[in-house]
Amino acid sequence: MTAAGSTVARLRVALRHARSQGEAWQVIARYGFMQTPDVLKALGQSRAGGLEIDVAGASFYLGREALLTTGRAGMVRWRKGLFAVLARNARPANMFFRIPPSREVELGTQIEL
């Protein structure tokens, strides 16, 4: 699932072939500036394009970064701290895309600033 910003809301479903699985579907949902992305709704609408998917059983893989202010990067200490606080207070991806927390799998890494 790929979500991108746009001025017009529309949903496009494209078919592509995966090397090992035979067929894989890619759903591309485009949202306008003032619209709130809803991944589950977009997957539900993809049935009109011929995609049969169990939305209730779908899992979503998200990435998460933990920022460490102990790195040797060229930023001064107060800027590292400010950047880390702003990043920590940012809205999580699962809330932004309206993905239920019970269906997400998070893969994370630590980044030194």
Contacts in CASP RR format, 6 or more apart in sequence:
PFRMAT RR
TARGET T0000
AUTHOR 0000-0000-0000
METHOD contacts of the structure
MODEL  1
MTAAGSTVARLRVALRHARSQGEAWQVIARYGFMQTPDVLKALGQSRAGG
LEIDVAGASFYLGREALLTTGRAGMVRWRKGLFAVLARNARPANMFFRIP
PSREVELGTQIEL
1 26 0 8 1.000
1 27 0 8 1.000
1 29 0 8 1.000
1 39 0 8 1.000
1 42 0 8 1.000
1 43 0 8 1.000
1 60 0 8 1.000
2 26 0 8 1.000
2 27 0 8 1.000
2 28 0 8 1.000
2 29 0 8 1.000
3 28 0 8 1.000
3 29 0 8 1.000
3 30 0 8 1.000
3 31 0 8 1.000
3 37 0 8 1.000
3 39 0 8 1.000
3 42 0 8 1.000
3 97 0 8 1.000
4 28 0 8 1.000
4 29 0 8 1.000
4 30 0 8 1.000
4 31 0 8 1.000
5 30 0 8 1.000
5 31 0 8 1.000
5 32 0 8 1.000
5 33 0 8 1.000
6 30 0 8 1.000
6 31 0 8 1.000
6 32 0 8 1.000
7 32 0 8 1.000
7 33 0 8 1.000
8 30 0 8 1.000
8 32 0 8 1.000
9 30 0 8 1.000
9 31 0 8 1.000
9 32 0 8 1.000
9 35 0 8 1.000
10 30 0 8 1.000
11 27 0 8 1.000
11 28 0 8 1.000
11 29 0 8 1.000
11 30 0 8 1.000
11 42 0 8 1.000
11 45 0 8 1.000
11 46 0 8 1.000
12 27 0 8 1.000
12 28 0 8 1.000
12 29 0 8 1.000
12 30 0 8 1.000
13 25 0 8 1.000
13 26 0 8 1.000
13 27 0 8 1.000
13 28 0 8 1.000
13 46 0 8 1.000
13 49 0 8 1.000
13 50 0 8 1.000
13 51 0 8 1.000
14 25 0 8 1.000
14 26 0 8 1.000
14 28 0 8 1.000
15 23 0 8 1.000
15 25 0 8 1.000
15 26 0 8 1.000
16 24 0 8 1.000
16 25 0 8 1.000
16 26 0 8 1.000
17 23 0 8 1.000
17 24 0 8 1.000
18 24 0 8 1.000
25 46 0 8 1.000
25 51 0 8 1.000
25 53 0 8 1.000
27 42 0 8 1.000
27 43 0 8 1.000
27 46 0 8 1.000
27 51 0 8 1.000
29 37 0 8 1.000
29 39 0 8 1.000
29 42 0 8 1.000
31 37 0 8 1.000
36 98 0 8 1.000
37 96 0 8 1.000
37 97 0 8 1.000
37 98 0 8 1.000
38 97 0 8 1.000
38 98 0 8 1.000
39 60 0 8 1.000
39 97 0 8 1.000
39 98 0 8 1.000
39 99 0 8 1.000
40 55 0 8 1.000
40 58 0 8 1.000
40 98 0 8 1.000
40 99 0 8 1.000
40 100 0 8 1.000
41 98 0 8 1.000
43 51 0 8 1.000
43 53 0 8 1.000
43 55 0 8 1.000
43 58 0 8 1.000
44 53 0 8 1.000
44 55 0 8 1.000
46 53 0 8 1.000
47 53 0 8 1.000
57 103 0 8 1.000
58 103 0 8 1.000
59 103 0 8 1.000
59 104 0 8 1.000
59 105 0 8 1.000
60 94 0 8 1.000
60 99 0 8 1.000
60 103 0 8 1.000
60 104 0 8 1.000
60 105 0 8 1.000
61 104 0 8 1.000
61 105 0 8 1.000
61 106 0 8 1.000
61 107 0 8 1.000
62 93 0 8 1.000
62 94 0 8 1.000
62 99 0 8 1.000
62 104 0 8 1.000
62 105 0 8 1.000
62 106 0 8 1.000
62 107 0 8 1.000
63 93 0 8 1.000
63 106 0 8 1.000
63 107 0 8 1.000
63 108 0 8 1.000
64 92 0 8 1.000
64 93 0 8 1.000
64 106 0 8 1.000
64 107 0 8 1.000
64 108 0 8 1.000
64 109 0 8 1.000
65 87 0 8 1.000
65 108 0 8 1.000
65 109 0 8 1.000
65 110 0 8 1.000
65 111 0 8 1.000
66 108 0 8 1.000
66 109 0 8 1.000
66 110 0 8 1.000
66 111 0 8 1.000
67 83 0 8 1.000
67 84 0 8 1.000
67 87 0 8 1.000
67 88 0 8 1.000
67 110 0 8 1.000
67 111 0 8 1.000
67 113 0 8 1.000
68 110 0 8 1.000
68 111 0 8 1.000
68 112 0 8 1.000
68 113 0 8 1.000
69 77 0 8 1.000
69 80 0 8 1.000
69 81 0 8 1.000
69 84 0 8 1.000
69 113 0 8 1.000
70 112 0 8 1.000
71 80 0 8 1.000
71 112 0 8 1.000
71 113 0 8 1.000
72 112 0 8 1.000
73 80 0 8 1.000
73 112 0 8 1.000
73 113 0 8 1.000
75 83 0 8 1.000
75 113 0 8 1.000
80 113 0 8 1.000
81 113 0 8 1.000
83 113 0 8 1.000
84 113 0 8 1.000
93 99 0 8 1.000
94 100 0 8 1.000
94 101 0 8 1.000
94 104 0 8 1.000
END
